[in-house]
């Protein structure tokens, strides 16, 4: 097939690379480069960089609502557009520009977790499974008919980073299965009664609220590891927690109280106790809590 690929972050790169092996990717769309750092260095997106290495034309419009942009898209005369975490809303004209429309690689088991942060929200909610859904795109947010699913079990050791990588590889495999068997696949409509929304992660969510249960905080720590990471503040410094354990026991102290900081770091939560395993002091590397405590002490 002749394909237009639309994607932006690291998650999308293996999917692009997989498509190139079996199909003709005639053009790549990605988010525009952005200035970063004090030097205002212009940074291209991971997909943009990957496409250039593959010697594929890259387009970076700020919007696809413009009639000229829509005409330029249609003029590519592709069979289908494959979309994976692109980051722009696709107007109806774009969705209908090619014979096979637009097919999306979505990192959840739809209709659960429509929206921007399905990987993190699944872990945060304590789901037992996550996965990838290949879907035919429609005008609504992740509302189109489902074409193929792949499932991953979530365990007590699943972090947002680990799940991101697994689902990226899975999406790269599933999209070619769909494209190579597109005429025999029977689309499945989503059950609107089973939907939930994976809201974009807000920075305010990353400050730990110790009035929550230790179990809930531990899930959030895993969900937001490695990015954007959960943190607490102590003596004017920020400490990110990358790994912790939740215990049901209670010390009967106010939420947020440090119970012990000698051999480990134990913190009272609204329900239960959080035991910190991996931590990152502001401006320092990630380390085991024992390593930090050899040179730094929290006062109980």
C-alpha positions in Angstrom: 0.0 0.0 0.0 0.9 3.7 -0.4 0.8 5.1 3.1 0.9 8.5 4.7 2.2 8.2 8.3 1.2 10.7 10.9 3.0 10.5 14.3 5.1 12.5 16.7 6.7 10.9 19.8 9.0 8.0 20.5 6.0 5.7 20.7 5.3 6.1 17.0 8.8 5.5 15.7 8.7 1.6 15.7 5.4 1.8 13.9 6.8 3.9 11.1 9.8 1.6 10.8 7.6 -1.4 10.6 5.4 0.1 7.9 8.5 1.0 5.8 9.5 -2.7 5.7 6.3 -3.9 4.1 4.7 -0.8 2.4 5.5 2.4 0.6 5.4 5.4 3.0 5.1 8.3 0.7 5.1 11.1 3.3 5.3 11.6 7.0 3.4 14.2 9.0 4.6 15.2 12.5 4.3 18.1 14.9 6.4 21.2 14.1 9.9 21.5 15.6 10.1 23.4 18.9 12.6 25.6 20.7 14.1 24.1 23.8 16.5 25.1 26.5 18.3 28.3 27.2 19.9 28.3 23.8 16.5 28.0 22.1 17.8 25.1 20.1 15.3 23.8 17.5 14.3 20.2 18.3 12.6 18.0 15.7 10.2 15.3 16.9 11.4 11.7 17.2 9.2 10.7 14.2 10.6 13.6 12.2 14.2 12.5 12.8 13.4 8.8 12.0 11.6 9.8 8.8 14.6 11.9 7.6 16.9 8.9 8.3 14.6 6.8 6.1 14.7 9.6 3.5 11.0 10.2 3.6 9.4 13.6 3.0 8.3 15.2 6.3 5.6 17.8 6.6 5.0 19.7 9.9 1.8 21.9 9.6 0.5 23.6 12.7 -3.0 22.8 11.6 -4.9 20.7 9.0 -7.9 22.9 8.9 -6.5 25.0 6.1 -7.9 24.2 2.6 -4.5 24.3 1.0 -3.1 21.8 3.6 -6.0 19.5 3.0 -5.5 19.7 -0.8 -1.8 19.0 -0.4 -2.6 16.0 1.7 -5.1 14.6 -0.8 -2.7 15.1 -3.7 -0.4 12.5 -2.2 -2.9 9.9 -3.6 -2.1 7.3 -0.9 -4.3 4.3 -0.1 -4.5 5.0 3.6 -3.1 7.2 6.4 -1.8 5.5 9.5 -2.0 7.6 12.6 -0.1 7.0 15.9 0.0 9.7 18.6 0.1 12.5 16.0 -1.3 15.2 18.3 -3.6 17.1 15.8 -7.3 16.8 15.3 -8.0 15.4 11.8 -10.9 17.2 10.0 -13.4 15.2 8.1 -11.8 16.2 4.8 -8.5 14.5 5.9 -10.3 11.5 7.3 -11.9 10.9 4.0 -9.1 11.9 1.7 -7.9 8.3 0.8 -9.8 5.2 -0.2 -9.0 3.4 3.1 -9.4 6.5 5.2 -7.3 6.9 8.3 -6.3 4.0 10.6 -5.2 4.7 14.2 -2.9 2.8 16.5 -4.3 3.5 19.9 -2.5 2.4 23.2 -5.5 1.0 25.0 -8.2 -1.7 24.8 -10.9 0.5 23.4 -13.5 1.6 24.3 -11.7 1.8 27.6 -9.3 4.8 27.9 -10.1 7.0 24.9 -8.0 10.1 25.0 -4.4 11.4 25.4 -2.9 9.4 28.3 -4.2 5.8 28.0 -1.0 4.1 29.1 -0.7 6.0 32.4 -4.4 6.0 33.2 -4.7 2.2 32.9 -1.9 1.6 35.5 -3.2 4.4 37.7 -6.6 2.8 37.8 -5.3 -0.6 38.7 -6.4 -2.3 35.5 -5.4 -5.9 35.0 -4.9 -5.5 31.3 -3.9 -3.0 28.7 -3.1 -3.3 25.0 -3.3 -1.8 21.5 -6.4 -1.3 19.4 -6.1 -0.7 15.7 -9.2 1.3 14.7 -10.8 3.1 11.7 -10.8 6.7 12.6 -14.0 8.7 12.8 -14.7 12.3 13.7 -15.2 11.6 17.4 -12.4 11.1 19.9 -11.2 7.5 19.4 -14.8 6.5 18.5 -14.2 4.6 15.3 -14.7 0.9 14.6 -12.1 -1.5 15.9 -10.2 -3.7 13.5 -7.7 -5.6 15.7 -6.6 -5.8 19.3 -3.6 -7.0 21.2 -3.5 -7.5 25.0 -0.8 -7.1 27.6 -1.2 -8.2 31.3 -0.4 -5.5 33.9 1.5 -6.6 37.0 2.8 -5.0 40.2 6.0 -4.2 38.3 4.5 -2.5 35.3 5.5 1.1 34.9 4.4 3.7 32.4 7.7 3.4 30.7 7.7 -0.4 30.4 4.1 -0.4 29.1 4.8 2.3 26.6 7.7 0.3 25.1 5.6 -2.9 25.0 2.6 -1.3 23.3 4.8 0.5 20.8 6.3 -2.8 19.6 2.9 -4.4 19.7 1.4 -1.6 17.6 4.1 -2.0 15.0 3.2 -5.7 14.6 -0.5 -5.2 14.6 -0.7 -2.4 12.1 0.9 -4.5 9.3 -1.4 -7.5 10.2 -4.4 -5.1 9.6 -3.1 -3.6 6.4 -2.1 -7.0 4.9 -5.5 -8.4 5.7 -7.7 -5.3 5.4 -10.2 -6.9 3.0 -11.0 -9.8 5.3 -11.4 -7.9 8.6 -14.9 -7.3 9.9 -14.9 -3.9 11.8 -16.4 -4.1 15.3 -18.3 -1.1 16.7 -17.4 0.2 20.2 -19.8 -0.3 23.1 -20.4 3.3 24.2 -21.5 2.0 27.7 -17.9 0.8 28.4 -16.0 4.0 27.6 -13.9 6.1 29.9 -11.6 9.0 29.2 -7.8 9.1 29.6 -7.3 12.8 30.4 -4.0 14.5 29.5 -1.6 14.5 32.4 -1.5 17.8 34.2 1.7 18.8 36.1 -0.4 19.5 39.2 -1.1 15.7 39.4 2.5 14.9 39.9 2.8 16.4 43.5 2.0 13.5 45.8 -1.1 13.9 47.9 -0.4 11.8 50.9 -4.0 11.9 52.0 -4.7 9.3 49.3 -4.2 5.6 50.1 -0.7 4.2 49.9 -2.0 1.8 47.2 -3.3 4.6 45.1 -0.1 6.6 45.4 2.0 3.6 44.5 0.0 3.0 41.3 0.4 6.7 40.4 4.2 6.4 41.0 4.4 3.5 38.6 2.1 5.1 36.0 4.1 8.3 35.9 7.6 6.5 35.9 9.8 7.7 34.2 7.8 10.7 33.1 6.5 13.1 34.4 7.3 11.3 37.8 5.6 11.8 41.1 7.3 14.0 43.7 7.1 15.5 47.2 8.8 18.5 48.7 11.0 18.5 51.8 12.9 21.4 53.3 12.5 23.4 50.1 13.7 20.6 47.8 11.9 18.4 45.4 12.2 14.6 45.6 10.9 12.4 42.9 9.8 8.8 43.8 10.3 6.3 41.0 9.6 3.1 42.9 7.7 2.3 46.1 5.7 -0.3 48.0 2.3 0.1 49.6 1.6 -1.6 53.0 -1.9 -1.8 54.6 -0.6 -1.1 58.1 -1.1 2.3 59.7 0.9 4.2 62.3 -2.0 6.3 63.3 -0.1 9.5 62.3 -1.2 12.4 60.1 -0.9 11.8 56.4 2.5 12.8 55.0 4.3 12.1 58.3 7.7 10.5 57.9 7.6 7.4 60.2 11.2 6.2 59.7 14.1 7.4 57.7 17.0 5.4 59.0 17.3 2.1 57.0 14.5 3.2 54.6 11.9 5.9 54.1 8.4 5.1 55.4 5.6 7.7 55.0 2.1 7.6 56.5 -0.7 8.0 53.9 -4.4 8.5 54.3 -4.7 4.7 54.4 -1.6 2.5 54.7 2.1 3.3 54.6 4.3 4.0 51.6 7.8 2.5 51.6 10.1 4.3 49.1 12.6 2.2 47.1 13.9 4.5 44.4 14.2 8.2 44.7 15.7 11.2 42.9 16.8 14.3 44.8 16.5 17.5 42.9 19.5 17.9 40.5 20.8 14.4 41.3 20.6 11.0 39.7 18.0 8.3 40.5 19.2 6.1 43.3 18.1 3.4 45.8 16.8 5.0 49.0 19.6 3.3 51.0 22.1 5.2 48.9 20.5 8.6 49.4 20.2 8.0 53.2 23.9 7.4 53.5 24.4 11.1 52.9 21.0 12.7 53.6 18.5 12.4 56.5 14.8 13.1 56.6 13.6 14.1 60.1 10.8 12.0 61.4 
